[in-house]
Structures are given as structure tokens and as C-alpha cells.
Amino acid sequence: MKKKTTVLAVITVLILAFMYYFFRNVDWKEVLKYLSNINLPVFILFVLYVPFHFVTRAFRWYYLLKHENPNTGLYNRFAATVVGFTVSFIFPGRLGEIARPLYLAKKEKMKKGFVVGTVVIERIFDVFVMCVLLGLFMLSKPLYASIFHINEESFQRLQFWGIIGLGGASALLLIALSLYFFRIKTLKAFSFLLKPFPNKISDKVLKLTEEFIQGLKFFHSIKDFLMYTLWSFIVWLGIIFLYYIFFLAYGIKINYFFLFPYTFLVLVGASIPTPGMVGGFHAFSKLGLTSFYGIDPNLAVSMTIVVHAVQLVVTCLLGYAILYKEGISLLQAKKLGEVNKS
């Protein structure tokens, strides 16, 4: 109970700090004025396009799951992804990252630990791909410096977060590779550490650990590794295109390539484990809009509120529809993450 209270307090402080930055010096009349200037047909296109990344993620997931079950259904992979994002949107602690694989494991009768392992790999690749795209953007600076200017302070800040993201993803990848290629030693180490615990508990943990490690087995297939990498780029280039459409809805024409840094910052903000990405997403979105594109802070606030709200509402409506169809409540989906996270 004390641990949960501490975590809740930390999350609350983070949200308040980020939202203070986001809302400071805001002129709400200006924010509302910008809301009324949205191009409605383009905005509708943006709303309809929001679920597309769930589809590409579902296709990508296949290359991790095929080593355990080559016949997983596309709909089940899509539904699990949507449900996972819905749980993460509503509840703190990124519970959706656990609920999603466990939902699929139940639907496809797969080993829980295995499917959880695939989601860890997915998150590593998400960060790696955006770091690569950010790196391309930064290395290309001499080519676009005359038509797209970023002040040095913003460029250095972007470089800092890029290094943080790349370092974190590299560390996780190294751990994952070590777990898989030295799995016998890993299991022996876990067995030694679990000796003080009852056999029932230690056996269950060892079983889940072994299943988790098996979820990393796609590293043995160069073809699947390359296909998964390709699909990872498709996922994120599609998400960048989503933001490109959204900018057009506000009448802002920015070269698609120049949206790479904004998308990277949004990824950083969304990775902060607050409910519904509140705070982190808002602060980093506003930072990107004002720093990279010189957008008026009031317009940046308006755009961020709208883009966040649309993604949240569309995702949750899809998630609720899927859960209703399956006869599962949102709280039951949440408990999938809580029970197996504790």
C-alpha cells in the first residue's frame, strides 16, 4: 500500500510539473480562436487515420509471435494492441504493456511469458527506429540549414534526448540479447536467487522467465529480424504521416521530413508513465512545436490538446467496443496487467 501511495505521489508531481510548463502564460481566448480555424475535411481524415498504427503494429507483431504460433489471427493481434493502449490511456503505470500480451496469450492460448517478451522487444525497436530517424534528420542539417532553421539551443536539447533514448534502448537490447544467448546461465542465476522462496513460487517464476526468454528467439532468424525492422519503420513513418495530416488540418504546411524531431519528442513524452500520457505528452509536444517550428505558444497548446484528445478518444472507443464484444470489462483488462505485474 505504501509503495502504491509513493508511486501515485511521484506521478502526481510529474503531471503537475509538466502541466505547469504547458499551461503557463496561456491566453485561452487565443487557444479557442485557433480551435475554430481547423480545416474540417482534413481533420476528419486525421481522425479516421488514427487507428492505422494499430494495424501496422499488428502486422509487425506477427514476426515475433510466429516462433511460438505461426497462425495468430490478425484481428486478435489488432484487438490486443488496441486494448493495451486503452488500458495505458486510462490507468497509470503503463499497465497496458502487460495487459496487451496477456490478452493475446489468452485469446491464442499461448505462453504468457513468451508474449510478454515480444512486447519488450517491440518497445526497444520503437525507440531504436525513432533514434535512427532522428539521427538522419540531424546528420542532414547541412542540406536543409538554408530552408529550415533550428536554433542551436533547441538542436542541442534534441541531441541530448536522442542520446538518452539511444542509450536506454541499447542497454535494454544488450540485456535482452544476454538473456537469450546466455539463457542457461540466466536460469541458473534465477534459480539460485529464488532458493529462499517456496517451491511453488520459485517454480512459477522460473517458468515465466523461461517463457519470457523464448519470446526473444526471433533474434536467431536474420530474415525475421530484417522483416521486423522493416515493419518498425513502416509503423513510425505512418505515425509521422499522422502528424503531417494533423498539421495540415491547422493549415500548417511543414515538410514531412521536418516532422521527425517533433515525433521523437512526442515519443519521449508519451513514454512517461502517467495515465493517458497526460503531462509528458503535452509538455514535449509544446516544446517541439515552439522550438522547431516557431509556432505561437497558444497555437501549440491548442494543437497539443486536440491531437492528444483525438488519439485518446478514438483509441478508447475502439478499445471499449472490442472489450464489449468480448464480454470483458475495462477493469478486468486492467487486472490482467496488475496481477501479472505484481
Short mmCIF file of the C-alpha atoms (twelve columns), coordinates in Angstrom:
data_MODEL
# 
_entry.id   MODEL 
# 
loop_
_atom_site.group_PDB 
_atom_site.id 
_atom_site.type_symbol 
_atom_site.label_atom_id 
_atom_site.label_alt_id 
_atom_site.label_comp_id 
_atom_site.label_asym_id 
_atom_site.label_seq_id 
_atom_site.Cartn_x 
_atom_site.Cartn_y 
_atom_site.Cartn_z 
_atom_site.pdbx_PDB_model_num 
ATOM 1   C CA . MET A 1   0.000   0.000   0.000   1 
ATOM 2   C CA . LYS A 2   2.847   2.364   0.924   1 
ATOM 3   C CA . LYS A 3   4.588   1.614   -2.370  1 
ATOM 4   C CA . LYS A 4   1.440   2.408   -4.377  1 
ATOM 5   C CA . THR A 5   0.992   5.684   -2.476  1 
ATOM 6   C CA . THR A 6   4.591   6.692   -3.208  1 
ATOM 7   C CA . VAL A 7   4.234   5.860   -6.905  1 
ATOM 8   C CA . LEU A 8   0.959   7.805   -7.087  1 
ATOM 9   C CA . ALA A 9   2.593   10.800  -5.404  1 
ATOM 10  C CA . VAL A 10  5.517   10.759  -7.850  1 
ATOM 11  C CA . ILE A 11  3.174   10.512  -10.847 1 
ATOM 12  C CA . THR A 12  1.050   13.391  -9.494  1 
ATOM 13  C CA . VAL A 13  4.113   15.608  -9.053  1 
ATOM 14  C CA . LEU A 14  5.269   14.793  -12.600 1 
ATOM 15  C CA . ILE A 15  1.864   15.649  -14.062 1 
ATOM 16  C CA . LEU A 16  1.662   18.940  -12.155 1 
ATOM 17  C CA . ALA A 17  5.190   19.960  -13.172 1 
ATOM 18  C CA . PHE A 18  4.631   19.182  -16.852 1 
ATOM 19  C CA . MET A 19  1.192   20.778  -16.944 1 
ATOM 20  C CA . TYR A 20  2.519   23.922  -15.256 1 
ATOM 21  C CA . TYR A 21  5.004   24.298  -18.121 1 
ATOM 22  C CA . PHE A 22  2.296   23.500  -20.654 1 
ATOM 23  C CA . PHE A 23  -0.309  25.976  -19.379 1 
ATOM 24  C CA . ARG A 24  1.872   28.866  -18.210 1 
ATOM 25  C CA . ASN A 25  1.248   32.214  -19.932 1 
ATOM 26  C CA . VAL A 26  -1.649  30.779  -21.952 1 
ATOM 27  C CA . ASP A 27  -4.220  33.156  -23.443 1 
ATOM 28  C CA . TRP A 28  -7.344  30.987  -23.590 1 
ATOM 29  C CA . LYS A 29  -9.126  33.339  -25.992 1 
ATOM 30  C CA . GLU A 30  -6.332  32.753  -28.488 1 
ATOM 31  C CA . VAL A 31  -6.383  29.000  -27.874 1 
ATOM 32  C CA . LEU A 32  -10.128 28.862  -28.577 1 
ATOM 33  C CA . LYS A 33  -9.712  31.061  -31.651 1 
ATOM 34  C CA . TYR A 34  -7.242  28.584  -33.129 1 
ATOM 35  C CA . LEU A 35  -9.666  25.736  -32.419 1 
ATOM 36  C CA . SER A 36  -12.248 27.369  -34.669 1 
ATOM 37  C CA . ASN A 37  -9.821  27.617  -37.594 1 
ATOM 38  C CA . ILE A 38  -9.380  23.876  -38.179 1 
ATOM 39  C CA . ASN A 39  -9.907  22.589  -41.732 1 
ATOM 40  C CA . LEU A 40  -12.783 20.155  -41.068 1 
ATOM 41  C CA . PRO A 41  -12.364 17.731  -44.050 1 
ATOM 42  C CA . VAL A 42  -8.637  17.303  -43.338 1 
ATOM 43  C CA . PHE A 43  -9.341  16.960  -39.622 1 
ATOM 44  C CA . ILE A 44  -11.860 14.169  -40.316 1 
ATOM 45  C CA . LEU A 45  -9.191  12.428  -42.423 1 
ATOM 46  C CA . PHE A 46  -6.817  12.703  -39.455 1 
ATOM 47  C CA . VAL A 47  -9.396  11.168  -37.089 1 
ATOM 48  C CA . LEU A 48  -10.039 8.272   -39.488 1 
ATOM 49  C CA . TYR A 49  -6.304  7.674   -39.856 1 
ATOM 50  C CA . VAL A 50  -5.603  7.434   -36.092 1 
ATOM 51  C CA . PRO A 51  -6.217  3.635   -35.825 1 
ATOM 52  C CA . PHE A 52  -3.854  2.892   -38.723 1 
ATOM 53  C CA . HIS A 53  -0.793  2.406   -36.499 1 
ATOM 54  C CA . PHE A 54  -2.656  -0.340  -34.599 1 
ATOM 55  C CA . VAL A 55  -2.972  -2.216  -37.898 1 
ATOM 56  C CA . THR A 56  0.719   -1.833  -38.785 1 
ATOM 57  C CA . ARG A 57  1.697   -2.831  -35.238 1 
ATOM 58  C CA . ALA A 58  -0.481  -5.943  -35.567 1 
ATOM 59  C CA . PHE A 59  1.264   -6.920  -38.816 1 
ATOM 60  C CA . ARG A 60  4.673   -6.281  -37.238 1 
ATOM 61  C CA . TRP A 61  3.885   -8.358  -34.138 1 
ATOM 62  C CA . TYR A 62  3.484   -11.463 -36.289 1 
ATOM 63  C CA . TYR A 63  7.255   -11.762 -36.838 1 
ATOM 64  C CA . LEU A 64  7.835   -12.049 -33.095 1 
ATOM 65  C CA . LEU A 65  4.927   -14.390 -32.387 1 
ATOM 66  C CA . LYS A 66  5.437   -16.804 -35.304 1 
ATOM 67  C CA . HIS A 67  8.189   -18.688 -33.467 1 
ATOM 68  C CA . GLU A 68  5.626   -19.838 -30.904 1 
ATOM 69  C CA . ASN A 69  2.471   -19.784 -33.018 1 
ATOM 70  C CA . PRO A 70  2.647   -19.008 -36.765 1 
ATOM 71  C CA . ASN A 71  -1.159  -18.895 -37.023 1 
ATOM 72  C CA . THR A 72  -2.122  -15.985 -34.739 1 
ATOM 73  C CA . GLY A 73  -5.087  -14.040 -36.090 1 
ATOM 74  C CA . LEU A 74  -4.574  -10.515 -37.382 1 
ATOM 75  C CA . TYR A 75  -7.763  -9.382  -35.634 1 
ATOM 76  C CA . ASN A 76  -6.610  -10.803 -32.289 1 
ATOM 77  C CA . ARG A 77  -3.250  -9.035  -32.627 1 
ATOM 78  C CA . PHE A 78  -5.053  -5.806  -33.544 1 
ATOM 79  C CA . ALA A 79  -7.577  -6.155  -30.710 1 
ATOM 80  C CA . ALA A 80  -4.876  -6.895  -28.139 1 
ATOM 81  C CA . THR A 81  -2.912  -3.824  -29.262 1 
ATOM 82  C CA . VAL A 82  -5.950  -1.540  -29.029 1 
ATOM 83  C CA . VAL A 83  -6.958  -2.924  -25.618 1 
ATOM 84  C CA . GLY A 84  -3.410  -2.470  -24.322 1 
ATOM 85  C CA . PHE A 85  -3.257  1.144   -25.440 1 
ATOM 86  C CA . THR A 86  -6.715  1.763   -23.959 1 
ATOM 87  C CA . VAL A 87  -5.628  0.459   -20.546 1 
ATOM 88  C CA . SER A 88  -2.464  2.598   -20.685 1 
ATOM 89  C CA . PHE A 89  -4.531  5.645   -21.643 1 
ATOM 90  C CA . ILE A 90  -6.902  5.261   -18.693 1 
ATOM 91  C CA . PHE A 91  -4.673  3.953   -15.886 1 
ATOM 92  C CA . PRO A 92  -1.177  4.941   -14.627 1 
ATOM 93  C CA . GLY A 93  1.895   2.728   -14.646 1 
ATOM 94  C CA . ARG A 94  1.773   1.560   -18.297 1 
ATOM 95  C CA . LEU A 95  -0.395  -1.417  -17.271 1 
ATOM 96  C CA . GLY A 96  -1.422  -1.793  -20.895 1 
ATOM 97  C CA . GLU A 97  2.065   -3.047  -21.745 1 
ATOM 98  C CA . ILE A 98  1.309   -6.120  -19.627 1 
ATOM 99  C CA . ALA A 99  -2.427  -6.372  -20.335 1 
ATOM 100 C CA . ARG A 100 -1.833  -6.401  -24.106 1 
ATOM 101 C CA . PRO A 101 0.342   -9.533  -24.352 1 
ATOM 102 C CA . LEU A 102 -1.685  -11.361 -21.709 1 
ATOM 103 C CA . TYR A 103 -4.905  -10.585 -23.582 1 
ATOM 104 C CA . LEU A 104 -3.400  -12.076 -26.744 1 
ATOM 105 C CA . ALA A 105 -1.912  -15.043 -24.875 1 
ATOM 106 C CA . LYS A 106 -5.380  -15.872 -23.561 1 
ATOM 107 C CA . LYS A 107 -7.062  -15.486 -26.970 1 
ATOM 108 C CA . GLU A 108 -4.431  -17.526 -28.843 1 
ATOM 109 C CA . LYS A 109 -3.685  -19.973 -25.982 1 
ATOM 110 C CA . MET A 110 -0.007  -19.028 -25.935 1 
ATOM 111 C CA . LYS A 111 2.550   -18.946 -23.129 1 
ATOM 112 C CA . LYS A 112 2.181   -15.706 -21.183 1 
ATOM 113 C CA . GLY A 113 5.877   -15.136 -20.578 1 
ATOM 114 C CA . PHE A 114 6.662   -15.643 -24.263 1 
ATOM 115 C CA . VAL A 115 4.187   -12.993 -25.440 1 
ATOM 116 C CA . VAL A 116 5.361   -10.526 -22.754 1 
ATOM 117 C CA . GLY A 117 8.918   -10.993 -24.051 1 
ATOM 118 C CA . THR A 118 7.826   -9.961  -27.550 1 
ATOM 119 C CA . VAL A 119 6.394   -6.679  -26.224 1 
ATOM 120 C CA . VAL A 120 9.727   -5.834  -24.577 1 
ATOM 121 C CA . ILE A 121 11.405  -6.264  -27.974 1 
ATOM 122 C CA . GLU A 122 8.727   -4.098  -29.581 1 
ATOM 123 C CA . ARG A 123 9.410   -1.200  -27.234 1 
ATOM 124 C CA . ILE A 124 13.162  -1.463  -27.797 1 
ATOM 125 C CA . PHE A 125 12.668  -1.320  -31.568 1 
ATOM 126 C CA . ASP A 126 10.252  1.622   -31.284 1 
ATOM 127 C CA . VAL A 127 12.934  3.720   -29.597 1 
ATOM 128 C CA . PHE A 128 15.704  2.485   -31.896 1 
ATOM 129 C CA . VAL A 129 13.784  3.311   -35.067 1 
ATOM 130 C CA . MET A 130 12.929  6.826   -33.917 1 
ATOM 131 C CA . CYS A 131 16.560  7.340   -32.853 1 
ATOM 132 C CA . VAL A 132 17.651  6.304   -36.356 1 
ATOM 133 C CA . LEU A 133 15.153  8.692   -37.969 1 
ATOM 134 C CA . LEU A 134 16.236  11.458  -35.606 1 
ATOM 135 C CA . GLY A 135 19.867  10.711  -36.449 1 
ATOM 136 C CA . LEU A 136 19.105  11.036  -40.174 1 
ATOM 137 C CA . PHE A 137 17.441  14.366  -39.509 1 
ATOM 138 C CA . MET A 138 20.387  15.693  -37.503 1 
ATOM 139 C CA . LEU A 139 23.059  14.439  -39.922 1 
ATOM 140 C CA . SER A 140 21.181  16.077  -42.813 1 
ATOM 141 C CA . LYS A 141 21.347  19.515  -41.210 1 
ATOM 142 C CA . PRO A 142 23.865  20.914  -43.742 1 
ATOM 143 C CA . LEU A 143 21.438  20.055  -46.548 1 
ATOM 144 C CA . TYR A 144 18.393  21.839  -45.101 1 
ATOM 145 C CA . ALA A 145 20.004  24.578  -42.974 1 
ATOM 146 C CA . SER A 146 19.144  27.261  -45.529 1 
ATOM 147 C CA . ILE A 147 15.417  26.396  -45.654 1 
ATOM 148 C CA . PHE A 148 14.704  25.059  -42.168 1 
ATOM 149 C CA . HIS A 149 16.433  26.699  -39.230 1 
ATOM 150 C CA . ILE A 150 16.612  25.327  -35.690 1 
ATOM 151 C CA . ASN A 151 18.347  27.442  -33.089 1 
ATOM 152 C CA . GLU A 152 21.424  25.881  -31.529 1 
ATOM 153 C CA . GLU A 153 19.859  25.519  -28.071 1 
ATOM 154 C CA . SER A 154 16.930  23.506  -29.429 1 
ATOM 155 C CA . PHE A 155 19.263  21.407  -31.567 1 
ATOM 156 C CA . GLN A 156 21.446  20.601  -28.544 1 
ATOM 157 C CA . ARG A 157 18.354  19.716  -26.496 1 
ATOM 158 C CA . LEU A 158 17.194  17.396  -29.252 1 
ATOM 159 C CA . GLN A 159 20.626  15.794  -29.366 1 
ATOM 160 C CA . PHE A 160 20.520  15.256  -25.587 1 
ATOM 161 C CA . TRP A 161 17.199  13.424  -25.689 1 
ATOM 162 C CA . GLY A 162 18.367  11.436  -28.701 1 
ATOM 163 C CA . ILE A 163 21.415  10.224  -26.783 1 
ATOM 164 C CA . ILE A 164 19.257  9.366   -23.759 1 
ATOM 165 C CA . GLY A 165 16.838  7.394   -25.940 1 
ATOM 166 C CA . LEU A 166 19.579  5.571   -27.842 1 
ATOM 167 C CA . GLY A 167 21.455  4.771   -24.632 1 
ATOM 168 C CA . GLY A 168 18.355  3.386   -22.927 1 
ATOM 169 C CA . ALA A 169 17.340  1.296   -25.948 1 
ATOM 170 C CA . SER A 170 20.909  -0.029  -26.347 1 
ATOM 171 C CA . ALA A 171 21.046  -1.066  -22.693 1 
ATOM 172 C CA . LEU A 172 17.704  -2.886  -22.945 1 
ATOM 173 C CA . LEU A 173 18.766  -4.584  -26.178 1 
ATOM 174 C CA . LEU A 174 22.030  -5.733  -24.598 1 
ATOM 175 C CA . ILE A 175 20.117  -7.176  -21.630 1 
ATOM 176 C CA . ALA A 176 17.640  -8.923  -23.945 1 
ATOM 177 C CA . LEU A 177 20.429  -10.426 -26.061 1 
ATOM 178 C CA . SER A 178 22.297  -11.546 -22.944 1 
ATOM 179 C CA . LEU A 179 19.166  -13.194 -21.541 1 
ATOM 180 C CA . TYR A 180 18.558  -15.086 -24.755 1 
ATOM 181 C CA . PHE A 181 22.061  -16.177 -25.772 1 
ATOM 182 C CA . PHE A 182 23.053  -16.997 -22.178 1 
ATOM 183 C CA . ARG A 183 19.649  -18.341 -21.146 1 
ATOM 184 C CA . ILE A 184 21.007  -21.428 -19.340 1 
ATOM 185 C CA . LYS A 185 23.245  -19.296 -17.135 1 
ATOM 186 C CA . THR A 186 20.397  -16.820 -16.659 1 
ATOM 187 C CA . LEU A 187 18.014  -19.538 -15.492 1 
ATOM 188 C CA . LYS A 188 20.664  -20.953 -13.135 1 
ATOM 189 C CA . ALA A 189 21.192  -17.485 -11.657 1 
ATOM 190 C CA . PHE A 190 17.447  -17.016 -11.162 1 
ATOM 191 C CA . SER A 191 17.190  -20.470 -9.603  1 
ATOM 192 C CA . PHE A 192 19.915  -19.575 -7.118  1 
ATOM 193 C CA . LEU A 193 18.278  -16.258 -6.202  1 
ATOM 194 C CA . LEU A 194 14.898  -17.922 -5.707  1 
ATOM 195 C CA . LYS A 195 16.131  -20.592 -3.260  1 
ATOM 196 C CA . PRO A 196 14.805  -18.744 -0.168  1 
ATOM 197 C CA . PHE A 197 11.269  -18.762 -1.623  1 
ATOM 198 C CA . PRO A 198 8.734   -21.629 -1.519  1 
ATOM 199 C CA . ASN A 199 8.997   -24.115 -4.398  1 
ATOM 200 C CA . LYS A 200 5.566   -23.146 -5.724  1 
ATOM 201 C CA . ILE A 201 6.625   -19.513 -6.151  1 
ATOM 202 C CA . SER A 202 10.140  -20.209 -7.440  1 
ATOM 203 C CA . ASP A 203 8.889   -22.777 -9.980  1 
ATOM 204 C CA . LYS A 204 6.302   -20.316 -11.320 1 
ATOM 205 C CA . VAL A 205 8.857   -17.502 -11.631 1 
ATOM 206 C CA . LEU A 206 11.360  -19.785 -13.358 1 
ATOM 207 C CA . LYS A 207 8.681   -20.977 -15.782 1 
ATOM 208 C CA . LEU A 208 7.650   -17.416 -16.661 1 
ATOM 209 C CA . THR A 209 11.320  -16.382 -17.003 1 
ATOM 210 C CA . GLU A 210 11.995  -19.260 -19.390 1 
ATOM 211 C CA . GLU A 211 8.908   -18.378 -21.434 1 
ATOM 212 C CA . PHE A 212 9.961   -14.724 -21.466 1 
ATOM 213 C CA . ILE A 213 13.398  -15.638 -22.804 1 
ATOM 214 C CA . GLN A 214 11.783  -17.777 -25.501 1 
ATOM 215 C CA . GLY A 215 9.921   -14.658 -26.594 1 
ATOM 216 C CA . LEU A 216 13.278  -13.304 -27.756 1 
ATOM 217 C CA . LYS A 217 14.030  -16.244 -30.072 1 
ATOM 218 C CA . PHE A 218 13.384  -14.246 -33.255 1 
ATOM 219 C CA . PHE A 219 16.970  -12.966 -32.889 1 
ATOM 220 C CA . HIS A 220 18.026  -16.324 -34.352 1 
ATOM 221 C CA . SER A 221 16.330  -15.596 -37.679 1 
ATOM 222 C CA . ILE A 222 18.044  -12.935 -39.826 1 
ATOM 223 C CA . LYS A 223 15.059  -12.869 -42.200 1 
ATOM 224 C CA . ASP A 224 12.551  -12.236 -39.394 1 
ATOM 225 C CA . PHE A 225 14.881  -9.688  -37.826 1 
ATOM 226 C CA . LEU A 226 15.042  -7.748  -41.096 1 
ATOM 227 C CA . MET A 227 11.296  -8.014  -41.696 1 
ATOM 228 C CA . TYR A 228 10.546  -6.844  -38.172 1 
ATOM 229 C CA . THR A 229 12.929  -3.916  -38.627 1 
ATOM 230 C CA . LEU A 230 11.221  -3.010  -41.912 1 
ATOM 231 C CA . TRP A 231 7.787   -3.104  -40.293 1 
ATOM 232 C CA . SER A 232 9.088   -0.981  -37.412 1 
ATOM 233 C CA . PHE A 233 9.979   1.737   -39.906 1 
ATOM 234 C CA . ILE A 234 6.552   1.363   -41.544 1 
ATOM 235 C CA . VAL A 235 4.891   1.811   -38.131 1 
ATOM 236 C CA . TRP A 236 6.772   5.000   -37.303 1 
ATOM 237 C CA . LEU A 237 6.762   6.541   -40.766 1 
ATOM 238 C CA . GLY A 238 2.999   6.027   -40.650 1 
ATOM 239 C CA . ILE A 239 2.764   7.768   -37.262 1 
ATOM 240 C CA . ILE A 240 4.791   10.688  -38.620 1 
ATOM 241 C CA . PHE A 241 2.363   10.892  -41.540 1 
ATOM 242 C CA . LEU A 242 -0.477  11.042  -38.997 1 
ATOM 243 C CA . TYR A 243 1.069   14.190  -37.527 1 
ATOM 244 C CA . TYR A 244 1.664   15.550  -41.044 1 
ATOM 245 C CA . ILE A 245 -2.087  15.326  -41.738 1 
ATOM 246 C CA . PHE A 246 -2.840  16.920  -38.373 1 
ATOM 247 C CA . PHE A 247 -0.564  19.892  -39.107 1 
ATOM 248 C CA . LEU A 248 -2.366  20.347  -42.437 1 
ATOM 249 C CA . ALA A 249 -5.694  20.421  -40.567 1 
ATOM 250 C CA . TYR A 250 -4.381  23.522  -38.811 1 
ATOM 251 C CA . GLY A 251 -3.203  24.982  -42.111 1 
ATOM 252 C CA . ILE A 252 0.476   24.425  -41.261 1 
ATOM 253 C CA . LYS A 253 2.470   23.095  -44.211 1 
ATOM 254 C CA . ILE A 254 5.728   21.556  -42.971 1 
ATOM 255 C CA . ASN A 255 7.877   19.163  -44.956 1 
ATOM 256 C CA . TYR A 256 7.233   15.569  -43.863 1 
ATOM 257 C CA . PHE A 257 10.954  15.036  -43.140 1 
ATOM 258 C CA . PHE A 258 10.992  18.010  -40.744 1 
ATOM 259 C CA . LEU A 259 8.412   16.288  -38.525 1 
ATOM 260 C CA . PHE A 260 10.933  13.645  -37.428 1 
ATOM 261 C CA . PRO A 261 12.164  15.626  -34.369 1 
ATOM 262 C CA . TYR A 262 8.635   16.511  -33.233 1 
ATOM 263 C CA . THR A 263 7.557   12.860  -33.394 1 
ATOM 264 C CA . PHE A 264 10.652  11.824  -31.452 1 
ATOM 265 C CA . LEU A 265 9.912   14.310  -28.667 1 
ATOM 266 C CA . VAL A 266 6.287   13.177  -28.521 1 
ATOM 267 C CA . LEU A 267 7.557   9.596   -28.132 1 
ATOM 268 C CA . VAL A 268 9.740   10.694  -25.212 1 
ATOM 269 C CA . GLY A 269 6.818   12.488  -23.545 1 
ATOM 270 C CA . ALA A 270 4.419   9.586   -24.137 1 
ATOM 271 C CA . SER A 271 6.900   7.172   -22.535 1 
ATOM 272 C CA . ILE A 272 6.498   8.848   -19.137 1 
ATOM 273 C CA . PRO A 273 4.150   6.509   -17.203 1 
ATOM 274 C CA . THR A 274 1.314   8.914   -16.409 1 
ATOM 275 C CA . PRO A 275 -2.331  7.995   -17.066 1 
ATOM 276 C CA . GLY A 276 -3.316  8.842   -20.615 1 
ATOM 277 C CA . MET A 277 0.163   10.310  -21.310 1 
ATOM 278 C CA . VAL A 278 -1.082  13.443  -19.533 1 
ATOM 279 C CA . GLY A 279 1.692   15.910  -18.787 1 
ATOM 280 C CA . GLY A 280 4.637   14.368  -20.587 1 
ATOM 281 C CA . PHE A 281 2.953   14.286  -23.995 1 
ATOM 282 C CA . HIS A 282 1.684   17.853  -23.563 1 
ATOM 283 C CA . ALA A 283 4.965   19.349  -22.378 1 
ATOM 284 C CA . PHE A 284 7.138   17.699  -25.031 1 
ATOM 285 C CA . SER A 285 4.636   18.416  -27.799 1 
ATOM 286 C CA . LYS A 286 4.532   22.107  -26.908 1 
ATOM 287 C CA . LEU A 287 8.337   22.162  -26.662 1 
ATOM 288 C CA . GLY A 288 8.674   20.682  -30.145 1 
ATOM 289 C CA . LEU A 289 6.070   22.939  -31.748 1 
ATOM 290 C CA . THR A 290 7.503   26.161  -30.345 1 
ATOM 291 C CA . SER A 291 11.209  25.274  -30.574 1 
ATOM 292 C CA . PHE A 292 11.394  23.648  -34.007 1 
ATOM 293 C CA . TYR A 293 8.676   25.439  -35.956 1 
ATOM 294 C CA . GLY A 294 8.362   28.784  -34.166 1 
ATOM 295 C CA . ILE A 295 4.660   28.155  -33.576 1 
ATOM 296 C CA . ASP A 296 2.867   30.591  -31.291 1 
ATOM 297 C CA . PRO A 297 2.596   29.060  -27.755 1 
ATOM 298 C CA . ASN A 298 -1.191  29.472  -27.754 1 
ATOM 299 C CA . LEU A 299 -1.465  27.652  -31.063 1 
ATOM 300 C CA . ALA A 300 0.915   24.982  -29.717 1 
ATOM 301 C CA . VAL A 301 -1.359  24.471  -26.702 1 
ATOM 302 C CA . SER A 302 -4.437  24.280  -28.931 1 
ATOM 303 C CA . MET A 303 -2.820  21.756  -31.286 1 
ATOM 304 C CA . THR A 304 -1.488  19.588  -28.455 1 
ATOM 305 C CA . ILE A 305 -4.826  19.446  -26.624 1 
ATOM 306 C CA . VAL A 306 -6.620  18.429  -29.820 1 
ATOM 307 C CA . VAL A 307 -4.102  15.849  -31.084 1 
ATOM 308 C CA . HIS A 308 -3.921  14.221  -27.654 1 
ATOM 309 C CA . ALA A 309 -7.705  14.238  -27.135 1 
ATOM 310 C CA . VAL A 310 -8.428  12.719  -30.547 1 
ATOM 311 C CA . GLN A 311 -5.921  9.897   -30.085 1 
ATOM 312 C CA . LEU A 312 -7.259  9.181   -26.600 1 
ATOM 313 C CA . VAL A 313 -10.939 9.236   -27.600 1 
ATOM 314 C CA . VAL A 314 -10.534 7.194   -30.805 1 
ATOM 315 C CA . THR A 315 -8.352  4.601   -29.071 1 
ATOM 316 C CA . CYS A 316 -10.659 4.252   -26.067 1 
ATOM 317 C CA . LEU A 317 -13.803 3.992   -28.215 1 
ATOM 318 C CA . LEU A 318 -12.174 1.190   -30.214 1 
ATOM 319 C CA . GLY A 319 -10.950 -0.436  -27.016 1 
ATOM 320 C CA . TYR A 320 -14.384 -0.266  -25.354 1 
ATOM 321 C CA . ALA A 321 -16.017 -1.702  -28.490 1 
ATOM 322 C CA . ILE A 322 -13.586 -4.639  -28.566 1 
ATOM 323 C CA . LEU A 323 -13.969 -5.321  -24.836 1 
ATOM 324 C CA . TYR A 324 -17.771 -5.115  -25.114 1 
ATOM 325 C CA . LYS A 325 -17.723 -7.605  -27.978 1 
ATOM 326 C CA . GLU A 326 -15.577 -9.965  -25.909 1 
ATOM 327 C CA . GLY A 327 -17.701 -9.519  -22.784 1 
ATOM 328 C CA . ILE A 328 -14.764 -8.137  -20.805 1 
ATOM 329 C CA . SER A 329 -14.883 -5.011  -18.637 1 
ATOM 330 C CA . LEU A 330 -12.164 -2.368  -18.624 1 
ATOM 331 C CA . LEU A 331 -11.366 -3.217  -15.004 1 
ATOM 332 C CA . GLN A 332 -10.888 -6.869  -15.941 1 
ATOM 333 C CA . ALA A 333 -8.465  -5.799  -18.662 1 
ATOM 334 C CA . LYS A 334 -6.651  -3.615  -16.145 1 
ATOM 335 C CA . LYS A 335 -6.350  -6.509  -13.689 1 
ATOM 336 C CA . LEU A 336 -4.554  -8.526  -16.379 1 
ATOM 337 C CA . GLY A 337 -1.736  -6.006  -16.063 1 
ATOM 338 C CA . GLU A 338 -1.922  -5.571  -12.280 1 
ATOM 339 C CA . VAL A 339 -1.952  -9.242  -11.305 1 
ATOM 340 C CA . ASN A 340 0.930   -10.170 -13.555 1 
ATOM 341 C CA . LYS A 341 2.936   -7.029  -12.832 1 
ATOM 342 C CA . SER A 342 2.966   -7.547  -9.085  1 
# 
